[in-house]
Amino acid sequence: MKYTTLSNTDIKVSKICLGTMTFGQQNTESEAHEQLNYAVEKGVNFIDTAEMYSIPGRKETQGSTEKFIGSWLKNQKREQLVVATKVTGPNDYFKYIRENLGFSKQVIYKALENSLKRLQTDYVDLYQLHWPERNMNFFGQRNYSHNPNEKWEDNFKEIIVTLDGLVKEGKIRNYGVSNESSWGVMRHLSESNNHNLTRCKSIQNAYSLLNRTFEINLAEVSLRENVGLLAYSPLGFGMLTGKYLNGKMPDNSRLKLFPTYSRYTNQQAHFLTQKYANLAQELNLSLAQLALAFVNQQPFVTANIIGATNLTQLKENIESIHVELTPETLQKIDTIQDLQPNPAP
């Protein structure tokens, strides 16, 4: 395994982070524990989850992922692991989690308390805001449309004061953002700097061969301000394994089970995926290895969040850490991307 540190901390994290959103629907508790054991055996020490998981979000399974991790975590050496979770942002669909979604002090404290109980731990190493409270583009939205009548309170300082308090109480060690924009990250940083508050340490956004929008301007923020990317969906919901090529739809696959997750299934994404598959074959790599190695090598990436539903997939994903792409291969990837620069934002 290769390791780095969470930005502006001395916390060592594995470059491969185990994503867990399948725990609770696609994976049973015993399967979740099997994955966790295997990942740790291979040197993974970084685990990412969220209070709203498992996916897709449902009232019946909300919190199941944290519960599965908790029943495993209680028997581990907690200090050797880095655990990240998230508080749910405003969205009418998720009102089954709590009526007042958002990032008020009361909500954040209650959400964290519930997460800690499910995780069976006294603290989390990284607590993340799952998506912003304000109107903005995330989860594949394009073409930002500003609403001057938006009912949103600009309370960045209050949110960071709350998170700063949790750091001082020892309930969280650091905080990060997710599904954020450059403007949002810079506001977090400026409020922290201006008021001597705890600093945002990470941004968890989608990033893959099919979605390189992070490079447009967030990469500059990440590198200049030292806020590392935790890259999610590096395989584009399985598209970049090649299993959906040529119209295939394997049984029990995520897109077969949950067809509403269509972010990576458009014609342009299929077109590029085939091009990348051809390149992987030329290099004697699997498509998944090519896709994950590409993410692993980006200088702004702190960790690559991989997920799997079985140990075979997990093994291949973790082993990608040993694949080194040459400058020539990276140039070929850029040439392919030029054919369709933004297929799946």
Long-range contacts (C-beta under 8 A, 24 or more apart in sequence): 1-42, 1-43, 1-44, 1-318, 1-321, 2-296, 2-321, 3-45, 4-228, 4-302, 4-303, 5-302, 6-82, 6-125, 6-126, 6-174, 6-201, 6-202, 6-228, 6-302, 7-201, 7-202, 7-226, 7-227, 7-228, 7-302, 8-199, 8-201, 8-226, 9-173, 9-174, 9-201, 11-82, 11-125, 11-173, 11-174, 12-45, 12-82, 13-45, 13-46, 13-82, 13-302, 13-303, 14-43, 14-44, 14-45, 14-46, 14-303, 15-296, 15-301, 15-303, 15-304, 15-321, 16-44, 16-46, 16-296, 16-303, 16-304, 16-306, 16-317, 16-318, 16-320, 16-321, 17-44, 17-46, 17-47, 17-48, 17-84, 17-230, 17-303, 17-304, 17-305, 17-306, 18-44, 18-46, 18-47, 18-48, 18-305, 18-306, 18-307, 19-48, 19-232, 19-305, 19-306, 19-307, 20-47, 20-48, 20-49, 20-53, 20-65, 20-68, 20-69, 20-307, 21-49, 21-50, 21-53, 21-54, 21-55, 21-65, 21-307, 22-54, 22-55, 22-254, 22-307, 22-308, 22-309, 23-49, 23-53, 23-54, 23-64, 23-65, 23-68, 23-69, 24-53, 24-54, 24-61, 24-64, 24-65, 24-67, 24-68, 25-54, 25-55, 25-56, 25-58, 25-61, 25-64, 26-54, 26-252, 26-254, 26-257, 26-309, 27-68, 27-309, 29-67, 29-68, 29-71, 31-309, 31-310, 32-65, 32-68, 32-69, 32-72, 33-68, 33-71, 33-72, 34-311, 35-308, 35-311, 35-314, 36-69, 36-72, 37-72, 38-311, 38-314, 38-315, 39-314, 39-318, 40-76, 40-81, 42-318, 44-318, 45-80, 45-81, 45-82, 46-81, 46-82, 46-84, 46-303, 47-81, 47-82, 47-83, 47-84, 48-84, 48-85, 48-204, 48-230, 48-232, 48-305, 49-83, 49-84, 49-85, 49-86, 49-119, 50-85, 50-86, 50-88, 50-128, 50-130, 51-85, 51-86, 51-87, 51-88, 51-97, 51-111, 51-114, 51-115, 51-118, 52-86, 52-88, 52-94, 52-97, 52-130, 55-258, 56-258, 56-260, 56-261, 57-93, 57-94, 59-96, 62-96, 62-97, 63-114, 63-118, 66-115, 66-118, 66-119, 67-118, 69-118, 69-119, 70-117, 70-118, 70-119, 70-120, 70-121, 71-120, 73-119, 73-120, 73-121, 74-120, 74-121, 78-121, 82-125, 82-126, 83-119, 83-121, 83-124, 83-125, 83-126, 84-124, 84-125, 84-126, 84-127, 84-128, 84-176, 84-230, 85-115, 85-119, 85-124, 85-126, 85-127, 85-128, 86-127, 86-128, 86-129, 86-130, 86-178, 86-204, 87-111, 87-112, 87-115, 87-127, 87-128, 87-129, 87-130, 88-130, 89-129, 89-130, 89-131, 89-132, 89-133, 90-133, 91-131, 102-133, 103-129, 103-133, 103-155, 103-159, 103-162, 104-158, 104-162, 105-158, 105-161, 105-162, 105-165, 108-159, 108-162, 108-163, 108-166, 109-162, 109-166, 112-166, 112-171, 112-172, 116-171, 122-170, 122-171, 123-170, 123-171, 123-172, 123-173, 124-171, 124-172, 124-173, 125-172, 125-173, 125-174, 126-172, 126-173, 126-174, 126-175, 126-176, 126-201, 126-202, 127-163, 127-166, 127-172, 127-174, 127-175, 127-176, 128-175, 128-176, 128-177, 128-178, 128-202, 128-204, 129-159, 129-175, 129-176, 129-177, 129-178, 129-180, 130-178, 130-179, 131-178, 131-179, 131-180, 132-177, 132-179, 132-180, 132-181, 132-184, 134-184, 136-181, 136-184, 137-181, 137-345, 138-179, 138-180, 139-179, 139-263, 140-263, 140-344, 140-345, 141-345, 142-345, 156-187, 156-188, 156-191, 157-191, 157-195, 157-197, 160-188, 160-191, 160-192, 160-195, 160-197, 160-198, 160-200, 161-195, 161-197, 163-197, 163-198, 164-197, 164-198, 167-198, 174-198, 174-201, 174-202, 175-200, 175-201, 176-200, 176-201, 176-202, 176-203, 176-204, 176-230, 177-202, 177-203, 177-204, 178-203, 178-204, 178-205, 178-230, 179-204, 179-205, 179-206, 180-205, 181-218, 182-217, 182-218, 182-220, 182-221, 185-218, 185-221, 185-225, 185-227, 186-221, 186-225, 189-225, 189-227, 200-227, 201-227, 201-228, 202-227, 202-228, 202-229, 202-230, 202-302, 203-227, 203-228, 203-229, 203-230, 204-229, 204-230, 204-231, 204-232, 204-305, 205-229, 205-230, 205-231, 205-232, 206-231, 206-232, 206-233, 207-231, 207-232, 207-233, 207-234, 207-295, 207-298, 207-301, 208-233, 208-234, 208-235, 208-236, 208-240, 208-291, 208-295, 209-236, 209-240, 209-272, 209-276, 209-290, 209-291, 209-294, 209-333, 209-337, 210-236, 210-239, 210-240, 210-264, 210-269, 210-272, 210-273, 210-343, 210-344, 211-236, 211-264, 211-342, 211-343, 211-344, 211-345, 212-337, 212-341, 212-342, 213-342, 213-345, 214-300, 219-298, 219-300, 222-300, 223-299, 223-300, 228-300, 228-301, 228-302, 228-303, 229-298, 229-300, 229-301, 229-302, 230-302, 230-303, 230-305, 231-295, 231-298, 231-301, 231-303, 231-304, 231-305, 232-305, 233-263, 233-264, 234-291, 234-292, 234-295, 234-304, 234-305, 234-306, 235-288, 235-291, 235-292, 235-306, 235-317, 236-263, 236-264, 236-269, 236-273, 236-291, 236-344, 237-261, 237-263, 237-264, 237-265, 239-264, 239-265, 239-269, 239-270, 239-273, 240-273, 240-276, 240-287, 240-288, 240-291, 241-286, 241-287, 241-288, 241-313, 242-273, 242-277, 242-280, 242-286, 242-287, 242-288, 244-270, 244-273, 245-270, 245-273, 245-274, 245-277, 252-309, 254-309, 263-344, 264-344, 266-343, 266-344, 268-340, 268-343, 268-344, 269-343, 269-344, 271-339, 271-340, 271-343, 272-336, 272-337, 272-339, 272-340, 272-343, 275-336, 275-339, 276-333, 276-336, 279-329, 279-332, 279-333, 279-336, 283-329, 285-323, 286-316, 288-316, 288-317, 288-320, 289-316, 289-319, 289-320, 289-323, 290-323, 290-325, 292-317, 292-320, 292-323, 293-320, 293-323, 293-324, 293-325, 294-325, 294-330, 294-333, 296-320, 296-321, 296-323, 297-324, 297-325, 297-330
